[in-house]
Structure formats: C-alpha cells, structure tokens
Amino acid sequence: MNQQLSEQMHGYWQGRAQGYSEYNQMELRDSRALNWSLCLQEYIHRFAPDCPHDQIKILDVGTGPGFFAILLKQAGYDVTACDFTLEMLEQAKGNA
C-alpha cells in the first residue's frame, strides 16, 4: 500500500472512531448483538464442534470499536483485537 493511501485511510478511520463507536454501542444494547452472537457461535461450532469456547483463540483484525470482539469474548472465546488506528482501539477498550 502506498504511503499516501495509508495516510488517507488512517485519517478517515481516526476521524470516524467516535461516531462508529456510538453506533456499535447502540448495536450492543439491542437485538442485533444477540443475533450476531448466535450466528458467530454457530459458524465457529461448525469448524470446532468439540472444542470448548475458552480453548478457541480468535484474532479480530480490523476490530474497529470492538463489536465482534466483545460479542466473542462474552461468549467465552479467547479474543485478540487489533486495528489500523489507535483511536479505534481506544474506543474498543472503552466499549469492552
């Protein structure tokens, strides 16, 4: 990726961190969180049907404000989240 594009992407997501986080906070409080959680767990179970949740390690690349990482952690998975911007990671920490 060229430097200019990288800087543009970083600037965009840095500026969107707060608003995107607020939207994710709303999602975490309504039925979408449960729906997504059940969907994710069903999908993971297909690939690791006999493995306890706490023995499954998940890497959430591009976590943003942490929506999926939070749901997966609440379901008992070992989750590591990373993102392109520090601002998004700060939002994810706050949301968790």
N, C-alpha and C positions, 0 to 999 in steps of 0.2 A: 504494500500500500504506500502510495507516495505521501510525503510529509504534509503537503497542503490538504489533501483529503483527510488524513488522520486528524489534523488540527480542526478542520471543519466539523468532523464527526464528534470530536471531543467537545468542542464548543456547543454544538447542538444539544447533546445529551446532558452536559453540565447545566445548561440553561433550562432544560426540561425536568430536571431531577425533582424539584419540589412539586410541580403540578402532576407529574406522573405518579409520584408517591401518594399524593392526596387521592388520586383516582384508585390506586391499589388499596389504600386504607378502606375506602368505601367497599371495594370488592371483598375484602377480608371480613367485612361485617355482614354481608348478605349471602344469599343462597349460592352465588357463584363460587364462593370458597368451598362449600361442601361438594358441589357438583364437580369442580376441578379436582378436589382431593380424591374423590371416589374414582374418577377417571384415571388419574395418575397411578393410584394404587392398583387398579385393575390391570393397567398396562404393565407395570413393573412385575406384578404377580405372574404374568404370562411368561416372563423371562427367568424368573427366580421363584418358582412356586413353593419350594420347600425351605427357603432362606428367611430367617426372622428379619423383620424390618431393621433392627438395630445392627445387623451384620451387613447390610447393604450400604455401600458408600456411593453417594451421588454428587457429581460436580455440576453446579448450575453456572454455566458460562454465560455471561450477559444477564446477570440476575436483576439488573435494574433496581427497583425499590424492594426486591426480595419476595415478591408474591409467591412464586413456586417454591423457593427455598423454605419459606415459612410454612407453607402447607405440608411439604415433605417432612420437615423437622417435627411438626406437630403430629404427624403420622408415625413418628418413631425412627425415621431414617437418619443415617449419618450424612449430613449435608455440608458441603463446602461451596460457598458462593463467591464469584469473582465478577468484576465488571470493568469496563473501559474507563470509567471516571470515578474518582474518589467521592464525588458528590452523590452518585447513585449508591455507592457502598455505605455512605453515612446514612442515607435515607433507609436503606435496607436494615442497618443496625437499629435505627430508631423504630422501625416498624416491627422488628422482631421482639 
